[in-house]
Amino acid sequence: MPINYTQLASEINNDKVRDGTDGENAITVRRTDISAADVLEAIDVRDFDTTAPGGNFSLSWFESVTQLRSLQLIDEAGANTRILGNLRRILLNPGTQGSRARLDALANRFGSRAEQLFGSGTIITPEDVALALRPPPPQAARV
């Protein structure tokens, strides 16, 4: 989503940080890709359900998935991918070591107010601030 410079100017001019309410602007953003190393760090092997359907095949699938550079746990629409579904299936529910909770937590990150207003991954640059506060004059219509 493109940056709405009128809305950005309003945010700057009515900055909540100045009045001490900046905590209200904290948001959670779904991460679309996670490193395999992060997934391995989140999972305790004692939480594997070796009796689940697929048994050894599931563990073989897990080994293959962790060879990838990154894993997409959430799709662009914010829904869980099959990768996340499969990871959840091979982990005991609820599991005694907390792997599922860590895996679910891994799918989120803290986001900025800019992302809340204009979409995930939005970064406001000094140029954006300048355009918002001092927009270029409208061009006259040509006749």
C-alpha positions, -999 to 999 in steps of 0.1 A, spaced: 0 0 0 15 34 -9 21 61 17 -7 86 21 13 118 27 -17 137 41 -22 110 67 15 109 74 16 147 80 -13 143 104 6 115 122 37 137 125 17 168 136 -3 148 162 26 127 174 15 104 202 50 100 215 50 136 227 21 130 250 35 97 264 10 73 247 35 57 223 28 23 238 -7 23 222 9 22 188 27 -11 192 14 -37 167 21 -73 158 31 -81 122 30 -116 108 64 -126 94 62 -142 60 95 -160 61 116 -175 89 151 -189 88 154 -226 92 179 -220 120 151 -200 139 127 -230 135 153 -254 147 160 -232 177 123 -230 185 117 -268 185 127 -292 212 130 -327 198 113 -341 229 81 -326 215 81 -347 183 51 -370 181 66 -401 166 33 -419 169 15 -394 147 3 -405 112 33 -404 89 57 -412 117 92 -416 101 80 -398 69 71 -367 90 106 -367 105 121 -371 71 100 -342 58 111 -321 87 148 -328 79 142 -318 43 124 -285 53 152 -275 76 176 -276 47 158 -246 31 173 -211 35 140 -198 48 105 -211 55 72 -193 48 50 -200 78 24 -174 69 12 -165 34 7 -131 19 -29 -130 31 -19 -138 67 -31 -174 67 -10 -203 79 9 -222 52 10 -260 49 46 -259 62 34 -244 95 5 -269 96 28 -298 91 52 -286 117 23 -283 142 11 -318 133 45 -334 141 48 -317 174 29 -330 204 -1 -309 213 4 -291 237 39 -307 242 58 -305 274 87 -285 262 68 -256 246 79 -261 210 45 -252 195 42 -220 215 77 -209 204 69 -218 168 37 -198 169 55 -169 185 82 -171 158 56 -163 132 51 -127 146 73 -97 151 67 -62 165 58 -37 138 60 0 134 32 26 133 41 31 96 33 -6 89 1 -3 108 -10 26 86 5 18 52 12 -20 52 38 -45 63 74 -36 55 67 2 51 96 24 61 93 61 64 123 79 50 134 115 57 123 123 21 88 109 30 86 132 60 97 162 39 70 154 12 44 151 39 52 183 57 60 203 25 41 188 -4 50 201 -38 25 228 -52 -2 214 -74 5 217 -111 -18 239 -131 -40 221 -155 -29 225 -192 -55 239 -215 
